[in-house]
Amino acid sequence: MATSGFEQIEADIERLSLPEQLRLMERLAHMIGQRAHAGATVREGDLVAMANDPAIQRELSEIEKEFAVTEADGLAGIP
């Protein structure tokens, strides 16, 4: 019976020592993180479109209203 490529990879990983498995996981996590970060870049045009979106503007207005009390307590702007 033929095994899938994924099953073959799992079998190969099982043959690695624990330190080798950990190193592999670290490398995979790094690679996946880089790919996720690269896909998450935002273009300036996207930001402009969001800033001009009436729904986003309404939401920001609601958030400002919710935090108005915090601004009034004198803690706003303190790093």
C-alpha positions in Angstrom: 0.0 0.0 0.0 1.4 3.4 -1.0 1.8 6.1 1.6 1.1 9.7 1.1 3.9 12.2 1.1 2.7 13.5 4.5 2.7 10.1 6.0 6.3 9.6 4.7 7.4 12.8 6.3 5.8 11.8 9.6 7.7 8.5 9.5 10.9 10.2 8.7 10.4 12.6 11.6 9.8 9.7 14.0 13.2 8.3 13.1 14.9 11.6 14.2 16.3 11.9 17.7 14.5 14.3 20.0 17.1 17.1 19.6 16.8 16.7 15.9 13.0 16.9 16.1 13.2 20.0 18.2 15.6 21.7 15.8 13.3 20.8 12.9 10.3 22.3 14.8 12.2 25.5 15.5 13.2 25.8 11.8 9.6 25.1 10.7 8.2 27.7 13.1 10.8 30.2 11.8 9.9 29.5 8.2 6.2 29.6 8.8 6.5 32.9 10.8 8.5 34.5 7.9 5.8 33.4 5.4 3.0 34.7 7.6 4.8 38.0 8.2 5.5 38.4 4.5 1.8 37.8 3.6 0.6 40.3 6.2 2.2 43.4 4.7 -0.2 46.3 4.3 0.1 48.7 1.4 -0.4 52.4 1.9 -3.3 52.4 -0.5 -5.1 49.9 1.7 -4.6 52.1 4.8 -5.9 55.1 2.9 -9.0 53.1 1.8 -9.6 52.0 5.4 -9.2 55.5 6.7 -11.8 56.8 4.2 -14.3 53.9 4.8 -17.4 55.3 6.6 -17.9 52.1 8.6 -14.3 52.3 9.9 -14.8 56.0 10.7 -18.0 55.2 12.7 -16.2 52.4 14.6 -13.3 54.8 15.5 -15.8 57.4 16.7 -17.4 54.8 18.9 -14.0 53.8 20.3 -13.2 57.4 21.0 -16.4 57.8 22.9 -15.7 54.7 25.0 -12.3 56.0 26.0 -13.3 59.6 26.6 -13.5 58.9 30.3 -10.0 57.6 30.3 -8.7 60.7 28.6 -10.5 62.8 31.2 -8.7 61.1 34.1 -5.4 62.7 33.1 -3.7 59.4 32.3 -4.0 59.7 28.6 -0.6 60.2 26.9 1.5 58.9 29.8 4.0 56.4 28.4 
